[in-house]
Amino acid sequence: MSYIKPTFRHPSSTKNEAGFYRADYEGKISTLCAGCGHDSINASIVAACYEMNIEPHKVVKLSGIGCSSKAPAYYLDNSHGFNTVHGRMPSVATGANMANKDLTYLGVSGDGDSASIGIGQFVHVSRRNLNMVYIMMNNGCYGLTKGQDSATADVGSLSKSGSTNQFSPIDMVGLALELGATFVARSFSGDKTQLVPLIKAAMSHPGFAFIDVISPCVTFNNNKGSTKSYDFVRDHIEATSEFDFVPVKEEIAVEYAAGSQKTVTLHDGSHIQLSKLNPDWDPTDRSSALDKLQKAKTAGEILTGLLYIDPESDDLHSMLRTTDTPLNELSQDVLCPGSKILEEVNAGLR
């Protein structure tokens, strides 16, 4: 069996507005287990970037350690990449973003990488509103070390070995909302119709965009007792809305189910259009999102969709009032203006 990816392109393949084929957004052949939800998420990332006309060389993909953190090898082969130390992806993303804010930052992590060793990093990147997309591939276990429960495993869920988890789970969506994240969503790896528009919207959001994606581990956590299995998730999903992303200046005709509609205008003029299934749902109300999330937990449901967005978000560069020119492009005379200017700055601080 060959591991070399074929270079054949179907004659009917078309380029997007940026001049790239869909295959230009793909990566190496996946070495993940057959049926792994992570591969479905990778495919959604490829689709979102292709449809958004993003130039691959203007994307920075980052990850930590774990099954999920192998994912950047499987998409955007021609993008910048950095596989960091376990749990430290947000720090590297912050440094890179501060140096060059003109790139698109896409971080991928797992529930172990984010909710255990990296939880402190997650806390600070959320509250600082760094302009990046943070996708957490959440399977509730440590797949690389034989399936032990992770910090997101639900109380009472059974592992493949038959042991019962006795500890309360960390809900990263609830944590992100509490910390002030300005775009918070949850989806399911098997729901591409929902996930692709969410990723596209997250990429257009001017701030920290967090998407928790339930991604069943087919080897260690897809058994009958697991609350992260394919069957359990499909039986307990409740979507907040029917969702589509409408890029700026591109007309899209969409048919929605009965119910009221809400259009959220993003900072760059693009839109997110929602068809509300719940009459009291407001994606711009953080308190409402937290309340709905808690009610879903009590009912044993998994709430998916866009949970919260702040359309007036100011990212870290805006808050720090950095220069319009990326820091890595500043010239020597700007970085070192001379002793006279330095003395004036020091005098103003005395």
Salt bridges, closest charged atoms under 4 A:
ASP24 OD1 - ARG9 NH2 3.97
GLU26 OE1 - LYS5 NZ 3.35
GLU51 OE1 - LYS200 NZ 3.01
GLU55 OE2 - HIS57 NE2 3.96
GLU55 OE1 - LYS58 NZ 2.90
ASP77 OD1 - LYS28 NZ 2.98
ASP113 OD1 - HIS86 ND1 2.71
ASP154 OD2 - LYS228 NZ 3.46
ASP171 OD1 - ARG186 NH2 2.83
ASP171 OD2 - LYS297 NZ 3.02
ASP212 OD2 - ARG186 NE 3.01
GLU238 OE2 - LYS292 NZ 3.02
ASP282 OD1 - LYS262 NZ 3.96
ASP291 OD2 - LYS295 NZ 3.24
GLU343 OE2 - ARG350 NH1 3.19
